[in-house]
Amino acid sequence: MPKVHCRHDRAFEFKIEKTVLLVIDMQGEFLDPQGAVALAGGDVAPLRAIIPTVAGLLDKARETGLTVAHTREGHDPTLSDLPETKRAQYSASGIEIGSPGPLGRLFVRGERGHDIIPELAPLADEWVIDKPGFGAFHATDLDQRLRNRGISHLILTGVTTQCCVHSTLREAIDRGYHCLTLEDATATEDPAIQVATLKIIASEGHLFGWIAKADDVIAEL
């Protein structure tokens, strides 16, 4: 049974058949220099920096038979699943959901920007979870898929750590999953926010699960 050494002398012990590698929102809108983040004036370089690390994890997961699930944030082309609060918040940030962009309509399913980047493209048998919110459990069938497969442990990677990764983590913890967040396979635009989010995860005796590095997981797999 793999046993990953984590921060503060904690160990994340898991069974391959009961664990999912969750790759969160590694999409063009977040990572492409022409995507929504860049259009809003954001720096995609820190987000792109984790691509090789996530790719290495994917390779090892596929080699060992670990179930892989990818998520994509986006909305129905009609925008019928877009709350007014989210529309207004994104608009204030310089991103009008559904408006035309270099990669197609921003954050709309079926558009080029909504797709996972080619370097991390899902295989045919890997899960792809389309989510309209920040958390991967909101308005999706992820929880049912996990329970149908008997999954109890999640390894979290992706962008952005303080938003979609942490939202998914909190949802998972509330549902009783054992969660490992990989500090070097998650990213934000601001290193200070990355550090702060990891501190929150580790607070109160690791209230939100375990933290480790990707190489430690790869070595155990």
N, C-alpha and C positions, 0 to 999 in steps of 0.2 A: 504494500500500500504506500503510494507516494506521501512524503511528509516534508513540507516546505518550511524551512527556517524563516521566521518573520521578525519584524521589529519587536524589540523588548522581550527577546527570548520566548516568543510565542511560536507555536508550530501549527500549521494548517495541514491537517491529515485528511486525505480524501481517496475515494475509490474512482477509478477511471470511468466505470459504467454509471456512476451516480453524479457525475460532474459535467458542467457545461462551460466552455470558454465563450464568454460573451464579448463580442466586438461591437462597440457602441458608436454608431454614427460616423463611420470613416467614409464620408460622402464628399462629393465634389463641392457642395455648397460650403463645407467647412474647410476643405483642404486644397482645393484648386485655386491657383492665383487669380482666376476669373470668377470664383464662386461668391456666395453671398457675404461671407466674412470679409473678404478682400474688398468687395464693393462698398461695405459699410466703413471702410478705413482700417480694418483690423489687420493684424500681422499673422499670416498663416504659417510662417516659418517654425514657430515653436510647436504648432500642431503637426506639421509635416515631419518634424524631427523624430517622432515615434514610429513612423511607417516601417522602417527596417526591423524594429523590435517586435512590432505586432506581426509582421510577416514571418519572422522567425518562430514566434509562438504558434502561428497557424500551421507552419510546416511540421512542427513537432506534434501538435494536436492531431493533425491528419495522419501522421506516421503511427501514432499510438492508439488511434481510434477514439479519441476524446471528442464528444459531441461539440459542434461549433454552431453558435447562433449569432447572426449579424442583425443589427438594427439600423433603421433609416428613419430620420425625422422628416415628415412631410404630410401633405394634405391632399384630399380628393380634389380633382380638377375643378369641381364646383365650389370648393372651399366651404362646403356645408358642415365640415367637422372643425372649422376654425373659430374658436371663441373670440368674441370682440376684444376681450382683455389682451389676448395674445396678439391679435392683429394690431392693436394700438401700440403695444409695447415694442414689437418688431419694427413697426413704422417709425416710432420715435428713435429707434436705434439706426435708422437709415436703410432698413430692409422692409420693403412692402411685399408681404407674402402674396404670391400669385402674379406679381408684376413681371414683365419680361426682363431677362438678363442674358449675358453671354452664353450661359449654359441652359437656357430655357426659362420657363416661368419659375420664379424662386420658390423653393420648398414645395413643389407640386409633384406628386407621384407620376412617374412615367417620363419625367424630364431628365435630361443628361445630368444636371446638377444634383438630382435626387439620388442618382446611382452611387454605389460604393466605388471607390477609385479602383482602376484596373489592377494596381499592384496587390490589392487585397480582395480581389473578386471572389465571391462565394462559389464553392463547388455546387454541382447540381443537387447533392444530397444534404447540403447544409441549410439550416433554417435562415430565413430572412423575415424579420419582424418589422412591418411598417407601422409606425406609431405617430399619432397626431400630437402627442404631448412630449414633455421632456423625459418622463419615466417610461421605461420599456413595458411596464405592466398596465399602464393606463390605456383603456380602450383597445387592448390587443388580446390575443389568445396565448400569450407567452406562459402564464401561470398554468394553464390547462395542459399545454404541451409538456412542461417540465414535470408536472404531476403524473401525466400519462406515461412518461419515460422513467419515473421513479427517481428523478433528480433531486438531490438534497444540497449540493454544493455548487457555487458559482465562482468563476474567476473573471474579474471585470477588467476590461481594457477599453480604450477609445477616448473620444472627445465629447464634450469638454468636461474636465474633472469636476468643476464646481456646479455644473448644471445637469446635463443629461446623465453623466456617470453617477454623480452623487444622488440625483433623483431616483435613478434605477436602484442604486444600492439601498436607499431608505425603504423603497417599496419592497425589495427582496427581504430585508431584515424583518419588516413587519409581517411578512408571510412565512417566516420561519426558516429561510435558507441560510446556510453557512456561506459567508462571502469573503473572498480574498480580492483586494484591490491592488493592482500592480502599479507601483509609483512611477516606474520608468516606461510603462506602456499606456499611460494616461497623460493628458496634457491640457493646458490652458494657454491663452495668449500671454498671461502675466505670471511669471515665476512665483511672485509673492502669493498670488491666489492659489497656485498649485500647493505651495507649502502650507498655507492656511487650511485648505480643504483636507489635506492629509492629517493635519493636527486635529481637525474636527472628527475625522473617522477614528483616530486613535484615542480620542478623549474619553474620560470616564471608564477607564479600563477596556479600551477598544470597544466602545459601544456599538460601532458599526462594522465590526469584524476585523479581519487581519489585513496587514500590509506587507508586501514583499516585493522583490525585484524579479523581472522576467527570467533572467538567467537561472535563478533558483528554481523556478517552476520547470524550465526546460531541462535542467540537470536531473530533477526528480522524475520527470516523464521519461 
